Amino acid sequence: MKSKVPVKIVLFAFLIAVLFLSQLVWDIASYFKPEAVKGVLESAGVFAPAIYMLIMAAAIVVSPIPSLPLDIAAGMVFGPVLGTLYSLVGATAGAMASFSIARYLGSEFVERKISGHIIFCRRCSDRLMTRVVFFSRLLPFVSFDVVSYGAGLTNMSLTKFAVATFLGMIPLTFVYNYFGATLAFSGPTVVILGLVMVSMFFIIPRWIEKKDPFKLKAHFEHDH
């Protein structure tokens, strides 16, 4: 088992590098403009919902594919209600895939390096991380993809992650489907803020353990 950890870490690092650095090399977003996606969906007939949800899931796993134009296109083709539903299902499926990839490739190594951390106590991790993931989904300026991969590095359960993701996405997803777009943020800014959010997964729990602000430590007692 030990020999597999470095291989997994190399694979995980390579995956992250390809996903996020590729944005600097290829203008992938140019292929996913709302009107272009709308044309594809309209020509797909009864298969349009399934195709759309697959594309949305892929956009979450493959970070350079932008999800906002997909939301806009869904609203144009399916209407705000069905568009929102299809977007939620597709994005949640993609987030679960990203979470699972990170869990398989990186969580074992991370846990070895910081064993005893709150985020590797299942009960504590679910209690804390569910709130953090839900909150992050409400913010349009935090990278959805980075948070999904980052959460997979903790011991949070996949079920709690999926529920927090699905419910947290509802407000913004509906807004994007109904109005098209609200706020525009640059790719690098979104990714950087997402990385900051992921770092908080590890920093805030450790701060609670060491400083016990507002007597919060009692809510996260766990075996080291």
C-alpha positions in Angstrom: 0.0 0.0 0.0 2.8 2.4 0.9 4.3 2.1 -2.6 1.0 3.3 -4.1 0.8 6.6 -2.3 3.6 8.4 -4.2 2.1 7.2 -7.5 -1.3 8.5 -6.5 0.2 11.9 -5.5 2.0 12.2 -8.8 -1.2 11.4 -10.7 -3.2 13.9 -8.6 -0.6 16.7 -9.1 -0.5 16.0 -12.8 -4.3 16.1 -13.0 -4.6 19.4 -11.2 -1.8 20.9 -13.3 -3.5 19.8 -16.5 -6.9 21.0 -15.4 -5.9 24.5 -14.2 -2.8 25.4 -16.2 -4.6 24.4 -19.4 -6.7 27.5 -19.0 -3.5 29.5 -19.8 -2.9 27.6 -23.0 -6.2 26.8 -24.6 -9.2 29.1 -24.9 -11.6 26.3 -24.1 -14.3 28.7 -23.0 -14.7 30.0 -26.6 -16.3 26.6 -27.6 -18.9 26.8 -24.8 -20.6 30.1 -25.5 -24.4 30.1 -24.6 -25.5 30.4 -28.2 -23.3 27.5 -29.3 -24.5 25.3 -26.5 -28.1 26.3 -27.2 -27.7 25.1 -30.8 -26.3 21.8 -29.8 -29.1 21.1 -27.3 -31.8 22.2 -29.7 -30.5 19.7 -32.3 -30.4 16.9 -29.8 -34.2 16.5 -29.5 -35.4 14.3 -26.6 -31.8 13.5 -25.7 -31.1 17.2 -24.9 -31.5 17.0 -21.1 -29.2 13.9 -20.8 -26.6 15.5 -23.0 -26.8 18.7 -21.1 -26.3 17.0 -17.8 -23.3 15.1 -19.1 -21.7 18.3 -20.4 -22.4 20.0 -17.1 -20.8 17.1 -15.1 -17.8 17.2 -17.4 -17.5 21.0 -16.9 -17.1 20.4 -13.2 -14.5 17.6 -13.5 -12.6 19.4 -16.3 -12.2 22.8 -14.8 -11.3 24.8 -17.9 -14.8 24.1 -19.3 -16.9 27.0 -18.0 -20.2 26.1 -16.3 -21.8 29.6 -16.4 -22.5 29.6 -20.2 -24.1 26.2 -19.7 -26.4 27.5 -17.0 -27.4 30.4 -19.3 -28.0 28.0 -22.3 -30.1 25.7 -20.1 -32.3 28.6 -19.2 -32.7 29.5 -22.8 -33.5 26.0 -24.0 -35.4 24.3 -21.0 -36.7 27.4 -19.2 -35.7 28.5 -15.6 -37.3 25.6 -13.7 -36.2 22.6 -15.8 -32.9 24.4 -16.6 -32.2 24.8 -13.0 -33.0 21.2 -12.2 -30.9 19.8 -15.0 -28.0 22.1 -14.0 -28.2 21.0 -10.4 -28.2 17.3 -11.2 -25.4 17.6 -13.7 -23.2 19.8 -11.5 -23.8 17.6 -8.4 -22.8 14.5 -10.4 -19.6 16.3 -11.6 -18.8 17.5 -8.1 -19.2 14.0 -6.8 -16.8 12.7 -9.5 -14.2 15.4 -8.6 -14.6 14.6 -4.9 -14.1 10.9 -5.5 -11.1 11.5 -7.7 -9.4 13.6 -5.0 -10.4 11.0 -2.3 -8.9 8.2 -4.2 -5.7 9.9 -5.3 -4.8 12.3 -2.5 -6.7 11.9 0.8 -4.6 9.0 2.1 -1.4 11.0 1.7 -2.8 14.1 3.2 -4.2 12.2 6.2 -0.8 10.7 6.9 0.9 14.1 6.9 -1.7 15.7 9.3 -3.2 12.8 11.2 -5.4 13.7 14.2 -6.8 16.7 12.3 -10.6 17.4 12.8 -11.2 16.9 9.1 -10.2 13.3 9.4 -12.6 12.5 12.2 -15.7 11.5 10.2 -18.3 12.8 12.7 -16.5 16.1 13.1 -15.7 16.4 9.4 -19.3 16.0 8.4 -20.5 18.5 11.0 -18.0 21.2 10.0 -17.4 20.5 6.3 -21.1 20.2 5.4 -21.6 23.8 6.5 -18.4 25.0 4.8 -19.2 23.3 1.5 -22.8 24.6 1.6 -21.6 28.2 2.3 -19.0 28.0 -0.5 -21.7 27.0 -3.0 -23.6 30.2 -2.3 -20.6 32.4 -3.4 -20.2 33.0 -7.1 -16.6 34.1 -6.7 -15.3 30.8 -5.2 -14.2 28.1 -7.6 -16.8 25.3 -7.6 -14.3 22.8 -9.0 -11.5 23.6 -6.6 -13.8 23.2 -3.6 -15.0 19.8 -4.9 -11.5 18.5 -5.3 -10.4 20.0 -1.9 -13.3 18.5 0.0 -12.3 15.1 -1.3 -9.0 15.4 0.5 -10.9 15.4 3.8 -12.8 12.6 5.5 -16.2 14.2 4.7 -18.8 11.6 3.6 -19.7 11.7 -0.1 -23.4 11.8 0.8 -23.1 14.9 3.0 -21.0 16.5 0.3 -23.5 15.8 -2.4 -26.4 17.1 -0.3 -24.5 20.3 0.8 -23.5 20.9 -2.9 -27.0 20.4 -4.3 -28.8 22.6 -1.8 -26.1 25.3 -1.8 -26.2 25.6 -5.6 -30.0 26.2 -5.8 -30.0 30.0 -5.4 -27.3 31.0 -7.9 -28.2 28.3 -10.4 -31.7 29.5 -10.6 -30.5 33.1 -11.0 -28.1 32.1 -13.8 -30.8 30.2 -15.5 -33.4 32.9 -15.1 -31.5 36.0 -15.8 -28.6 34.6 -17.8 -25.7 36.0 -15.7 -25.3 38.3 -12.7 -21.6 38.8 -11.7 -18.6 38.2 -13.9 -15.3 37.2 -12.3 -12.0 36.4 -14.1 -10.8 32.8 -14.2 -7.6 33.3 -12.2 -9.5 35.2 -9.4 -12.1 32.4 -9.1 -9.4 29.7 -8.9 -7.3 31.6 -6.3 -10.3 32.3 -4.1 -11.2 28.6 -4.4 -7.7 27.6 -3.2 -8.1 30.0 -0.3 -11.4 28.3 0.6 -9.8 24.9 0.5 -6.9 26.0 2.7 -9.5 27.1 5.2 -10.7 23.4 5.3 -7.4 22.7 7.1 -6.5 26.0 8.9 -9.8 26.8 10.6 -10.3 23.3 12.2 -6.7 23.4 13.5 -7.2 26.9 14.9 -10.3 25.6 16.7 -8.3 22.8 18.2 -5.5 25.0 19.4 -7.2 28.2 20.5 -10.8 26.9 21.3 -12.5 30.3 20.4 -16.0 30.7 21.8 -15.7 27.1 23.3 -16.1 25.6 19.8 -13.7 22.8 20.5 -16.3 20.9 22.5 -18.4 20.5 19.4 -15.5 18.8 17.5 -14.1 16.4 20.1 -12.5 13.4 18.5 -9.9 10.7 18.9 -6.4 11.7 17.7 
